[in-house]
């Protein structure tokens, strides 16, 4: 069992109830594999933390950008608190080292691990809120989430990849990208699509996903990275 006091210190916090922090870092799968464990998994704290995170981030953006319309504020918020963004912050905090997971879940990588990390990050917010109140939870969010807003705007990551690639292709090449489904494999309930994105007749990149839309977004993101846009 990790030393959760070490992790609390890493967060710059001293918990009145360390059990709340332990719960925040306990995945459901750990309970299934460790029947002797008497604690709870983190899904309820994640539910609470998600609400605190949304309120705090909304309030921050509302005050920081008094002239921005609701649509842009919503896009900014989505970029700040999406799964990938929260997983990155969780990684930076070292949450991975303190998660209680089953052996199977511990092997997850990619999207599956990002979801686990993002959920744990939100659960930690829920734990801070219950243990110490809104102000410390909001301060934690400020240190870890608000600080990314300038990067979000500079990289236009508040726009989806297809929108960004289309804008860049039109601006730099004067051409609107086209998407083509290159392959479709698997049964109806578990399809896997490969989509290529083209500028004119040139294929720029490919992407995969469980839907054509997801594969298109993946190919657009890969194209942005390949072109340096």
Order of alpha helices (4+ residues) and beta strands (2+ residues): alpha-alpha-alpha-alpha-alpha-alpha-alpha-alpha-alpha-alpha-alpha-beta-beta-beta-alpha
